[in-house]
Amino acid sequence: MLDHLSIQCDDVAASATFYDAVLAPLGGSRVMELGDVIGYGLPPRPAFWIAPQSTGTGFRESHIAFGAATRAMVRAFFDTAVALGAEVLHAPRIWPDYHPAYYGAFVRDPDGNNVEAVCHQAE
């Protein structure tokens, strides 16, 4: 149902460094740049966009979950985020409240958003 998502960032360069690194283990990469707006996805289509803060004031946390084909990809996402200094919200683990195979890891991005990698496959 969701075609793409866009978030606004205080520091696009810092966010781009973060997302360049953490999306790579999931197979994602920059697929489009329109000035200071960056689109990520599986080539050739961007599905996730970052842009400079341009509307509103204050911060409202977003939760963004990126799909991973394997649990190893979730762990690689998490390890990459931690190496970049991301705040750990939840280390990789099974979340049986969602369903028996739900395996996810949660960190904060440079703007404080709750960013997750999730795999829905049993190991």
Residue pairs with C-beta under 8 A, 6 or more apart in sequence:
3 47
4 39
4 41
4 46
4 47
4 48
4 49
5 47
5 48
5 49
5 64
6 48
6 49
6 50
6 51
7 49
7 50
7 51
7 62
7 64
7 111
7 113
8 50
8 51
8 52
8 53
8 54
8 55
9 15
9 50
9 51
9 52
9 53
9 110
9 111
10 53
10 110
10 111
11 110
11 111
12 36
12 38
12 50
12 51
12 52
14 110
15 50
15 109
15 110
15 111
16 30
16 38
16 50
17 84
18 81
18 84
18 86
18 109
18 110
19 38
19 40
19 48
19 50
19 109
20 29
20 30
21 80
21 81
21 83
21 84
22 77
22 80
22 81
22 84
22 86
22 107
22 115
22 117
23 29
23 40
23 48
23 66
23 77
24 80
25 68
25 73
25 76
25 77
25 80
25 117
26 66
26 67
26 68
26 73
26 76
26 77
26 117
27 42
27 69
27 73
28 40
28 41
28 42
28 48
28 66
29 40
29 41
29 43
30 38
30 39
30 40
31 39
31 40
31 41
31 42
31 43
31 44
31 45
31 46
32 38
32 39
32 46
33 39
36 51
36 52
37 49
37 50
37 51
37 52
38 49
38 50
38 51
39 46
39 47
39 48
39 49
40 46
40 47
40 48
40 49
40 50
41 47
41 48
48 64
48 66
59 111
59 112
61 112
61 113
61 114
62 113
62 114
63 113
63 114
63 115
63 116
64 109
64 113
64 114
64 115
64 116
65 104
65 115
65 116
65 117
65 118
66 77
66 115
66 116
66 117
66 118
67 117
67 118
67 119
67 120
68 74
68 77
68 117
68 118
68 119
69 119
69 121
70 119
70 121
71 92
71 103
71 119
71 121
71 123
73 117
73 119
74 92
74 103
74 104
74 105
74 117
74 118
74 119
75 92
75 105
77 105
77 117
78 88
78 91
78 92
78 105
78 107
78 117
81 107
81 115
82 88
82 107
86 107
86 108
86 109
86 115
87 107
87 108
88 106
88 107
89 106
89 107
89 108
89 114
90 104
90 105
90 106
91 105
92 103
92 104
92 105
93 103
93 104
93 105
94 100
94 101
94 102
94 103
95 102
95 103
95 104
96 102
99 120
100 122
101 119
101 120
101 121
101 122
102 118
102 120
103 118
103 119
103 120
103 121
103 123
104 116
104 117
104 118
104 119
105 116
105 117
106 114
106 115
106 116
107 115
107 116
108 114
108 115
109 115
